[in-house]
Amino acid sequence: MKYVALVYLQESLINAMTEKEWHDLNQECVGCVEKLTNQGKYQAGEALQPTTDATTIRVRDGETVISDGPFAETKEQLAGFYLLDARDLNEALQLASHIPPARLGSVEVRPVRELPPKDP
Amino acid sequence: MPVPALVDRLYRTHSRRVLATLIRLLGDFELAEESMHDAFAAALQQWPVQGIPVNPTAWLIGTGRHKGIDQIRRRQTASHHIQQQIELAEIPAHAFDDRSVDDDRLRLIFTCCHPSLAMETRLALTLREMCGLTTEQVARGLLQQPATVAQRIVRAKRKIRDAAIPYEVPEGKALAERLHSVLRVVYLVFNEGYSSSEGETVTKVSLTDEAIRLGQLLSSVLPQAEVYGLLALMLLQDSRRAARQCPDGDLITLEQQDRSLWDNRKIQEGLQCLDAAMQLPQPRLYSVQAAIAAEHARAASAAETDWHEIVELYDVLIRLDPSPVIALNRAVAMAMRDGPEVGLTQLAQLAGSLELRHYYLFHAARADLFRRAGQTAAAREAYQQAIALTRQDPERRLLQRRLSGLRE
C-alpha cells in the first residue's frame, strides 16, 4: 500500500527558529529520509517553500484564475510530503511518527488512491 | 432441540465468532457479514435434512467462507479489475479451533476500536460488530439518529478497507497503547448505558450489560491487570443498579442507597476480578478505581465506609492521573475522613481549574460541604450554580431537592 504523509507545520514556528535550530531540523529530516530509504519504505518526498511563495489557480468556465497564497488559510501549513510504501495503516502510522516535524506540527497520513486504467 | 430453535440460539451466542473469523478469511467486513447470514440461512435449510454437524461453528465458518468466495467469483466475472487476494485452497483445521477463533474476536475489537476512527465511530462499530446490536439499537442506545449511525458505520468500513487498517492484535509496545483505546471504548459503552437508562426500556438492550460482556470476553483472552481492573470497576458500579434510582427515575446518592438492593453476585464477581488485577503486573487507573468502588461495596453501611483507605487509594490514583476531576473526588473523600472544612479548603485550591468551574459536580460538592459545615448561604449559592450547569433531569431534580432542603 502507498500512503502519503503530509507534513503540516506553523510557519511562524520555523520563522522563529535560530539558524542552528533550522539547520538541525533539516539534518534530522535528511536522516529520516535516509533511514526510510534503507528500510525500503521511502518512495518519494519533498520539502516545500513557505506558503508566501504559493500561488493558487482555479479554472472556472474555462478561465484560469490565479491568486496569491495557499488555497486555504489554516493554522498549520503544508510544509512537505513523503510517499511511503507500507504494509498497512499501522505500519504507515508507525513510520510517519518518526518524521521529525511530527513533534512540532502534525502529519496527515492518507492512503493513495489508484486511478482506474485508461479507457480503451 | 428442533433445528430452527438451535440455529436461532447459535445465532445469538456464536454469530459474532463466526463473523470475526470470516472477516479474517475473506478480508472484507461487508462481505463477511453477508456470508455469515448466508451460512445461517443454509443451516436452516440443510441441517433438518443432513443432520446437525458435529462442530456447528466450524460448519458455519466453512459454509460462510464458501459463500463469500462464490460472491467474489461472481463479482470478478462481472468486473475485471477487482483483484481479490483470497486463498482458494482448503482452510487449515486450526482456523476453527477455539484459540484462533478467540484471536479473531480480539482482532475484531482492536479493529473496531482503532484510534484512526473517531471515538463515536468506535462506539457504534463495537456495538454493531462485536455485540451484534442492530443499527437501530445502537442509535437508541447512544441517543442518536439511526441514519447518522448507519452512515458512520458505512464510512468506518470504507476507511478500514481503503486505508488498510489491519485485522490484527498489535504486539509489543503498541499493544499497551491500543489496549488502552479498547478499554476506553468499553468503559464509554458502559457509561452510556449507566447514564441513559431510559433508553433501556425501549430497546430491551442494556449497554451496561454489553460492556460487561465485552469486559468478560477481553479478560478471558487477554488476562492483563487493567482488563480485569475495568471489568471489576464495571461490575462493582453495576451492582448498585437497582439501588441508585427511585421508580420515578430520581437519583439516590451512594450514601442514601438501600444496600440490601445491591447485587451481591456482581459484587463477589467484581471483587474476584479486582484480586486478579492486583496480582498481575501494573494495575493502573481502572484497577485503582475498582479498588475504591470495592471499599464502598465492602462497607455494610455508609457510616462504616473506610474513608482512610479510600483517601489513600485516591492518592495513588492522582499520581497516575493528575486530573482535576480526580482531585475533586479526592477532596470529597478527604472531607468524609477529616470533616467538611478540610474538603472546602481542598476545593478552594481547585477553583482555578477551568474544567472544574464548568463542571456541575464541582459546585454540587462545594454545596454539599457548605451545607454540612452549616454555611447555608454559601451552600444555596453553590447549589444554584450546580443546577445551572446540569444538563440531565435526574441530576437536576436531586440538586433541587437538596437546595429546597436547606434550612432558611
Interface residues (C-beta under 8 A of the other chain):
Chain A: M1 R87 D88 L89 N90 L93 Q94 R110 P111 R113 P116 P117
Chain B: H81 H114 S116 D162 A163 A164 I165 P166 E168 P170 A174
